[in-house]
Amino acid sequence: MRIGAHVSIARGFPSVFDNIKSIGGNCAQIFSHSPRSWKFKDVQKAEEFRERYKKEDVSPIVIHNSYLVNLASLDKELHRKSMENMRKEFETAEILGVNYVNIHPGSNKDVKIGLNRIVESLNDIETKAYLLLENTASGIGSEFERLRYITENITIKCGVTLDTCHTYAAGYDIVSNLDNVLDEFDSIMGLEKLKLIHLNDSKFELGSKRDRHEHIGLGKIGMEGFRNFINHPKLRDIPEILETPVDKRRGFKENIEIVKGLVE
């Protein structure tokens, strides 16, 4: 089982290996820079990171892009900055030898315009890394059909990250009808496109369109919902990354232990 969490690189990129192992994980997600800033620092200790990535049982490591990026935007300055950010993100991934860069598709009130803007943007980027499109709780990325439109019309390698909180909030009932949801995903996207799972409970009800993560088993998806999800034969081999809260109730270590305890 590949289970991990989003961890800090405040002490440098190689620290991700120690950080994830300290909480019992064997895969990880990171920000390559502050997610609320357009500024990137030069990549330090890349060779050390690459060597440890070859030796350590921590895989995959995924870079999550900045919260500021919006490839669907028609605002020229925002879009320019977003494109610069994405090119730098992929450049960082290649320097580190990281295969996956996870992005939110973007937002635009006009879905059709937004989708075409995303496609045009991604087709203006060259990279050897693998793009992961994350589904969202609302907006452009909330429906499987829209994700398919993007993946079918771009030239770079692309897969999908399925976030359990986002999926549930978007109205896909992974608690009572998991088989049907996976069949729907398979018929629209193809399960071979599913490369990563973000494992998060949801603070709000099915179809709420609200992106609020909760500790595993303490939200509306619940413990049994996650037991069924992580043990589903179609999902067992897909890496799972936690983005659950870190607070007085639990941290990532405790949530990882709970997930492991649900494995049958």
Secondary structure, DSSP 8 states (H G I E B T S, - for coil): --EEEE---TT-TTHHHHHHHHTT-SEEEE-SS-TT-S------SHHHHHHHHHHSS---EEEE--TT--TT---HHHHHHHHHHHHHHHHHHHHHT--EEEE-----SSHHHHHHHHHHHHTT---SSEEEEE--SSSGGGSHHHHHHHHHH--S-EEEEEEHHHHHHTT--TTT-HHHHHHHHHHHT-GGGEEEEEE-EESS-TT-----EE-TTTSSSHHHHHHHHHT-TTTTTS-EEE----SSS--HHHHHHHHHHH--
